[in-house]
Amino acid sequence: MARRNRPQDGAAAVREGAGGDAQSGGDAMGLNPNDPGVRLLGRSVARAHAPGEVLLVHCGELAELGEGATRLILDVREHTHARSRCVADVGPHLDAELGGSFAAAAVWPRAHLGKDFSEACLARGALSLREGGRLYCAVRKAKGGKSLGKTMKALLGSAQVEDRDRGYHLWVGERGPDFDEALARELVGRSYLVDDPLLPEGGLRSLPGVFSRRELDAGTRGLLEVAAVIAEQERAQGLAPPRRVLDLCAGIGPLALWAAHRWPAAEVLAVESNLRAAALLEANAAAEGPGEPRVRVLAADGMPARRPASAVPELARPFVGAVDWALINPPTHADPETLARLLDLRGWLSPKGSALLVVNRPGRAVECLQAAGATIEGGERDGYTILRARFA
């Protein structure tokens, strides 16, 4: 899930658009169709192109365009009510599936995911265009518009502002003989290594578009340190190690892989809605060594209300019993309904199981846990609150 406590690298709130305006009533990734920049982008693309000619690069559904476009998505929730053909922005298949086939590509920068992700989106859009195809990007002038315009110029040779609306600029460029494919490949191929003494040797591979892409975030660090203390206390008390561990809102896998190293005999299930993060988690787990990875990854927006039966085979396979430990770094800016759904693990935890979570604003999380009947203990650590919840 591409959202966490205290976003890193200058990231803004998850429900904040590229122009810096708080979003409401938007889609799963915070896109507000009533934002003037979104409307500017939709009007401009729809005037010049049929939907089937257009690739939507992380800009959600453009109402003015109608049905039939192809849409790159980052999160499993974006499939919901989609009118476009959704393509996950992950894996080497993108060049074969998208390369050089579109007359237009539309980009709506996701400011909270960082400039590197916005530049990768522009590069992916440019790579998808056929000769003469047009790349569109609506961005607030005061929130990085000039910088992204420079990136478009570098990619395409030229780009210009063709329209404006309430502080937004619409940048447009055309793919021609000056297209710098090498630069485009460099921008879409950026990757990082998150290395930290708390993580498995060799670190975790990361990409733009995922939470805390460059370093282990402070909230996860605190949760790992507290989890290690509790695990050692339980070992000293002669308690059996957990048989099954759940990492919910798993990101690229620091908690899941820590659990797999700490308890080599345990089954670990990692649940993450960000498709890039889920794919990275699978790769990071596979890199641990030969054989089948013990960390199983589920790309989903949370858990079902109850433990799975045959109706949910993809969950039934990794977990045939109850969870002993749940490790959670939940979304900071989740609405109350989403947070309550994520934190209510009564149908998954074993009778003696517990959930360990980190939050930077404990009030809402405590309310959700108490409403679900949990008993709670914990306190502040380095500016975060770490809670342990048990359910009757």
C-alpha positions in Angstrom: 0.0 0.0 0.0 1.6 3.2 -1.1 1.0 5.2 1.9 2.6 5.2 5.4 3.5 7.1 8.5 5.5 10.3 7.8 6.2 9.9 4.0 9.8 10.1 3.1 11.8 12.2 0.5 9.6 15.3 0.9 6.4 13.4 0.0 3.2 15.1 0.7 0.0 13.6 2.0 -1.3 10.6 0.0 -4.5 12.3 -0.8 -2.8 15.3 -2.2 -2.7 15.9 -5.9 0.2 17.1 -8.0 -0.9 20.7 -7.5 -0.8 20.4 -3.8 -4.6 20.6 -3.3 -6.2 18.2 -0.8 -8.2 15.7 -2.7 -11.7 14.5 -1.9 -14.2 12.3 -3.6 -11.3 10.9 -5.8 -10.4 7.4 -6.9 -8.4 4.8 -5.0 -5.1 6.8 -5.5 -6.5 10.2 -4.6 -7.3 11.5 -8.0 -10.1 14.1 -7.9 -11.9 14.3 -11.2 -13.1 17.8 -10.3 -9.6 19.1 -9.9 -9.1 21.9 -12.5 -5.8 20.3 -13.6 -7.5 16.9 -14.2 -10.2 18.6 -16.2 -7.7 20.5 -18.2 -5.9 17.3 -19.0 -9.1 15.5 -19.9 -10.5 18.2 -22.1 -7.2 18.6 -24.1 -6.7 14.9 -24.7 -10.4 14.3 -25.6 -10.4 17.1 -28.1 -7.6 15.6 -30.2 -7.8 11.8 -29.7 -10.2 8.9 -29.6 -10.0 6.9 -26.4 -8.5 3.8 -28.0 -5.5 5.9 -29.1 -4.7 7.1 -25.6 -2.5 5.7 -22.7 -3.4 7.1 -19.3 -0.2 7.1 -17.3 -1.2 7.1 -13.6 -3.8 9.8 -14.2 -6.9 7.8 -13.3 -10.0 7.9 -15.5 -10.5 11.1 -17.5 -14.2 11.7 -17.6 -14.1 13.8 -20.7 -12.3 11.0 -22.7 -14.9 8.3 -22.4 -14.4 4.5 -22.4 -11.8 2.5 -24.3 -8.4 4.0 -23.2 -5.5 2.0 -21.8 -4.6 2.9 -18.3 -1.4 2.2 -16.3 -2.2 1.5 -12.7 -0.1 1.3 -9.5 -2.6 -0.1 -7.0 -5.0 -3.1 -7.0 -7.9 -0.7 -5.9 -7.6 1.1 -9.3 -9.3 -1.9 -11.0 -12.5 -0.9 -9.2 -15.1 0.6 -11.6 -12.4 1.1 -14.2 -13.7 2.0 -17.7 -10.3 1.6 -19.3 -8.2 -1.4 -20.0 -6.0 -1.6 -16.9 -2.3 -2.6 -17.2 -0.2 -3.0 -14.0 2.9 -0.8 -14.1 5.3 -3.6 -13.2 7.5 -6.1 -15.1 9.3 -6.3 -18.4 6.1 -6.8 -20.4 5.4 -3.1 -20.6 7.6 -2.5 -23.6 6.1 -5.3 -25.6 2.5 -4.3 -24.6 2.7 -0.6 -24.8 5.8 0.4 -26.8 5.3 2.7 -29.8 1.6 2.0 -30.2 -0.3 5.1 -29.0 -1.1 8.5 -30.5 -1.3 10.2 -27.1 -0.1 9.6 -23.5 -1.5 11.6 -20.6 0.4 12.0 -17.3 -0.9 13.4 -14.1 2.1 13.6 -11.7 1.5 12.0 -8.3 3.5 14.6 -6.2 3.4 12.4 -3.0 5.3 9.7 -4.8 8.3 11.9 -5.7 9.8 13.6 -8.7 11.5 10.4 -9.8 8.2 8.7 -10.2 6.8 11.6 -12.1 9.8 11.6 -14.4 9.4 7.8 -14.9 5.8 8.4 -15.9 6.8 10.9 -18.5 9.4 8.6 -19.8 7.0 5.6 -20.0 4.4 7.8 -21.8 7.1 8.9 -24.3 8.2 5.3 -24.9 4.6 4.3 -25.6 4.1 6.9 -28.4 4.4 6.2 -32.1 6.2 8.7 -34.3 4.2 11.9 -34.1 2.4 10.9 -30.9 1.8 13.6 -28.3 2.7 13.6 -24.6 0.4 15.6 -22.3 1.1 16.6 -18.7 -1.0 18.9 -16.5 0.9 20.2 -13.5 0.6 23.2 -11.2 3.0 25.9 -12.1 4.0 26.5 -8.5 4.5 22.8 -7.7 7.1 21.5 -10.1 5.6 22.4 -13.4 8.7 24.1 -14.8 11.0 21.2 -13.7 8.7 18.6 -15.3 8.5 20.7 -18.4 12.3 20.6 -18.6 12.2 16.8 -18.4 9.7 16.7 -21.3 12.0 18.9 -23.4 14.9 16.6 -22.6 12.9 13.5 -23.6 11.3 14.9 -26.7 13.6 17.7 -27.9 10.9 20.3 -27.4 7.7 20.9 -25.3 5.6 23.9 -24.6 2.7 25.1 -22.4 -0.4 24.9 -24.6 -3.1 25.8 -22.1 -3.6 27.1 -18.5 -6.3 26.9 -15.9 -6.2 28.2 -12.3 -2.5 27.8 -11.7 -2.1 24.6 -13.8 -0.1 24.4 -17.0 -0.7 21.9 -19.7 2.7 20.8 -21.1 2.6 19.1 -24.5 5.4 17.6 -26.6 5.6 15.4 -29.7 7.7 12.3 -30.3 9.9 12.9 -33.3 13.5 12.5 -34.5 14.8 14.2 -31.4 13.3 11.7 -29.0 16.0 10.6 -26.5 15.2 6.9 -26.0 18.3 6.4 -23.9 17.2 9.0 -21.4 13.7 7.5 -21.3 15.1 4.0 -20.6 17.3 5.5 -17.8 14.3 7.2 -16.2 12.0 4.2 -16.3 14.9 1.9 -15.1 15.8 3.8 -11.9 16.1 1.6 -8.9 17.4 1.8 -5.4 18.8 -0.5 -2.7 17.4 -0.1 0.8 20.2 -1.3 3.0 20.1 -1.2 6.8 21.5 -3.3 9.7 17.9 -4.3 10.6 17.3 -5.7 7.2 18.5 -9.0 5.6 22.0 -9.0 4.3 22.2 -7.5 0.8 19.3 -5.1 1.5 16.0 -4.8 -0.4 15.5 -3.7 -4.0 13.2 -0.7 -4.4 11.8 1.5 -7.2 10.1 4.9 -7.6 6.4 4.7 -6.8 6.7 2.7 -3.5 6.7 3.8 0.1 10.1 4.9 1.6 11.9 3.9 -1.6 15.4 5.0 -0.6 15.7 4.0 3.1 14.1 2.2 6.0 11.5 4.6 7.4 11.6 5.5 11.1 8.2 4.0 11.9 9.1 0.6 10.5 12.5 0.8 12.3 10.8 1.4 15.6 8.3 -1.4 15.0 11.2 -3.8 14.2 13.1 -2.9 17.3 10.1 -3.3 19.6 9.1 -6.6 17.8 12.7 -7.9 18.4 12.4 -7.1 22.2 9.0 -8.8 22.5 10.2 -11.9 20.6 13.2 -12.2 22.8 11.0 -11.9 25.9 8.7 -14.6 24.7 11.7 -16.9 23.9 13.1 -16.3 27.4 9.7 -17.2 28.8 9.7 -20.5 27.0 6.8 -19.6 24.7 6.7 -21.3 21.3 7.7 -19.2 18.3 4.9 -18.1 16.0 3.8 -20.5 13.3 2.2 -18.0 11.1 3.1 -14.3 10.7 1.1 -11.7 8.8 2.7 -8.5 7.4 -0.2 -6.2 6.5 0.5 -3.1 4.4 3.8 -4.8 3.7 5.5 -2.4 1.2 8.7 -4.0 -0.3 8.9 -6.4 2.6 11.1 -5.2 5.6 8.8 -6.6 8.2 7.9 -9.8 6.4 11.6 -10.6 5.6 12.6 -9.8 9.2 10.0 -12.2 10.4 11.2 -14.9 8.0 14.7 -14.5 9.3 13.7 -14.4 13.0 11.5 -17.5 12.8 12.8 -19.8 10.1 10.0 -22.3 10.6 7.2 -19.8 10.4 4.9 -19.2 7.4 4.8 -15.5 6.5 2.1 -13.9 4.4 2.7 -10.3 3.2 -0.3 -8.3 1.9 0.3 -5.2 -0.1 -2.0 -3.2 -2.5 0.8 -1.3 -4.4 1.5 -3.5 -7.4 5.1 -2.4 -7.8 5.8 -3.0 -4.1 4.2 -6.4 -4.2 6.3 -7.4 -7.2 9.4 -6.1 -5.4 8.5 -8.0 -2.3 8.3 -11.2 -4.2 11.7 -10.5 -5.8 13.3 -9.6 -2.5 11.9 -12.8 -0.9 13.2 -14.9 -3.8 16.6 -13.3 -3.5 17.0 -14.8 0.0 18.2 -18.1 -1.4 17.4 -21.2 -3.4 14.1 -23.0 -3.1 10.6 -21.7 -2.7 10.4 -18.4 -0.8 8.8 -18.8 2.6 7.3 -15.3 2.3 4.1 -15.5 0.3 2.8 -12.3 -1.3 -0.8 -11.3 -1.8 -1.6 -8.2 -3.9 -4.7 -7.0 -2.1 -6.2 -4.1 -0.2 -6.3 -5.8 3.2 -7.7 -9.1 4.5 -11.1 -10.7 4.2 -13.2 -10.5 7.3 -12.7 -14.1 8.2 -10.0 -16.7 7.7 -10.2 -18.2 4.2 -12.1 -21.3 3.1 -12.1 -22.9 -0.3 -13.8 -19.8 -1.7 -10.5 -17.9 -1.4 -7.9 -20.4 -2.6 -5.1 -17.9 -3.0 -5.3 -17.2 0.7 -6.1 -20.8 1.8 -2.8 -22.1 0.4 -0.4 -19.9 2.4 -2.4 -19.9 5.6 -4.3 -22.9 6.7 -4.6 -21.8 10.3 -4.7 -18.7 12.5 -2.1 -15.9 12.7 0.1 -15.7 15.8 1.7 -12.4 15.0 0.5 -9.5 12.8 2.9 -6.7 12.0 1.3 -3.6 10.6 2.5 -0.1 9.4 -0.9 1.2 8.3 -1.7 4.1 6.1 -1.4 7.4 7.9 -4.1 9.2 5.9 -6.6 6.3 5.6 -10.2 7.2 6.1 -11.8 5.8 9.3 -13.6 3.1 7.4 -10.4 1.8 5.7 -8.4 1.9 8.9 -11.1 0.1 10.9 -11.2 -2.6 8.2 -7.4 -3.0 8.2 -7.0 -3.2 12.0 -9.9 -5.6 12.7 -8.1 -8.9 12.6 -10.5 -10.8 14.9 -11.2 -13.4 12.1 -7.5 -14.0 11.5 -5.6 -14.0 14.9 -5.2 -17.1 16.9 -6.6 -17.0 20.5 -3.2 -15.9 21.9 -2.2 -14.0 18.8 -1.6 -10.2 18.7 -1.1 -7.4 16.3 1.8 -5.0 16.6 1.4 -1.8 14.8 3.1 1.6 14.4 1.2 4.9 14.0 2.1 8.6 14.2 -1.4 9.7 15.2 -2.7 7.1 17.6 -6.1 8.5 18.3 -8.0 7.0 15.3 -6.1 3.7 15.5 -6.9 3.3 19.1 -10.6 4.0 18.5 -10.7 1.4 15.7 -9.1 -1.2 17.8 -11.3 -0.6 20.8 -14.4 -0.7 18.6 -13.3 -4.1 17.4 -12.9 -5.3 21.1 -9.2 -5.2 21.3 -7.2 -4.7 24.5 -4.2 -2.4 23.8 -0.9 -1.6 25.3 2.1 0.4 24.1 3.4 3.9 24.0 5.6 6.5 22.2 8.9 5.7 20.7 11.0 8.2 18.7 8.0 10.3 17.8 5.8 7.3 16.8 3.3 5.3 18.8 3.7 1.5 18.8 0.7 -0.5 20.0 0.1 -4.2 20.7 -3.5 -5.3 20.3 -5.1 -8.5 21.4 -8.6 -9.5 20.6 -11.0 -11.5 22.9 
